[in-house]
């Protein structure tokens, strides 16, 4: 190979190398822009998720309080029913005892 061909090859390789460096730098800049945009989107998603989580936590608290109120009311209703049943049973027992007492006294 002569010097002129070698110089042309070196010039072509140098130009190609410089073009690749320019392309790589452009890709790096684009990657940096995309990375920053993704970071911003991720931060927004985290904030939004935090807000949703707080909202769900509040709604769950309301459901729990409502359920507790329901249980309390149900307990009071059941207690009242049992108390009524106890009073009625006691009255029937007293009546039966009174009738038995009268029978015993008659005998």
C-alpha atoms as one frame of an Amber mdcrd trajectory, in Angstrom:
protein
   0.000   0.000   0.000   1.216   3.411  -0.750   1.240   6.391   1.550  -1.610
   8.088  -0.214  -3.946   5.063   0.217  -2.908   4.742   3.825  -3.634   8.410
   4.433  -7.058   8.046   2.797  -7.863   5.013   4.961  -6.740   6.878   8.081
  -8.836   9.870   7.057 -11.894   7.623   6.468 -11.371   5.800   9.786 -10.854
   9.115  11.580 -14.021  10.567  10.065 -15.981   7.435  10.935 -14.599   7.487
  14.482 -15.532  11.151  14.880 -19.024  10.471  13.505 -19.432   7.583  15.972
 -18.288   9.788  18.854 -20.794  12.434  17.799 -23.578   9.826  17.534 -22.658
   8.323  20.907 -22.671  11.777  22.512 -26.106  12.443  20.977 -27.415   9.113
  22.260 -25.992   9.899  25.721 -27.705  13.314  25.756 -30.973  11.703  24.661
 -30.579   8.993  27.315 -29.972  11.660  29.967 -33.113  13.549  28.904 -35.186
  10.354  28.947 -33.716   9.380  32.338 -34.663  12.737  33.848 -38.165  12.497
  32.379 -38.545   9.001  33.822 -37.321  10.175  37.218 -39.883  12.971  37.172
 -42.638  10.531  36.152 -41.606   8.098  38.884 -41.635  10.880  41.484 -45.122
  11.922  40.324 -46.292   8.309  40.491 -44.909   7.986  44.033 -46.719  11.147
  45.127 -49.936  10.017  43.480 -49.641   6.575  45.074 -49.072   8.203  48.455
 -52.209  10.302  48.063 -54.227   7.250  47.006 -52.856   5.249  49.927 -53.849
   7.962  52.395 -57.322   8.104  50.858 -57.709   4.340  51.099 -56.456   4.376
  54.681 -59.069   7.013  55.584 -61.862   5.078  53.859 -60.792   1.850  55.556
 -60.882   3.670  58.900 -64.455   4.776  58.134 -65.450   1.210  57.254 -63.886
  -0.102  60.476 -65.688   2.526  62.558 -68.987   1.742  60.834 -68.510  -1.961
  61.425 -67.684  -1.333  65.094 -70.867   0.736  65.456 -72.825  -2.084  63.827
 -71.299  -4.627  66.234 -72.021  -2.408  69.227 -75.644  -1.950  68.184 -76.030
  -5.659  67.466 -74.562  -6.501  70.873 -76.983  -4.108  72.581 -79.940  -5.596
  70.663 -78.880  -9.148  71.512 -78.381  -8.216  75.177 -81.817  -6.617  75.318
 -83.381  -9.692  73.716 -81.643 -12.023  76.183 -82.706  -9.837  79.121 -86.325
  -9.974  77.924 -86.110 -13.732  77.520 -84.630 -14.047  80.998 -87.436 -11.926
  82.523 -90.112 -13.940  80.713 -88.526 -17.240  81.777 -88.259 -16.044  85.376
 -91.892 -14.945  85.368 -92.989 -18.339  84.019 -90.876 -20.156  86.610 -92.350
 -18.025  89.405 -95.850 -18.691  88.102 -95.160 -22.428  87.855 -93.598 -22.428
  91.310 -96.643 -20.632  92.685 -98.986 -23.157  91.095 -96.897 -26.049  92.404
 -96.870 -24.464  95.853-100.690 -24.235  95.779-100.952 -27.919  94.772 -98.591
 -28.974  97.528-100.568 -26.965 100.084-103.830 -28.478  98.902-102.451 -31.975
  99.264
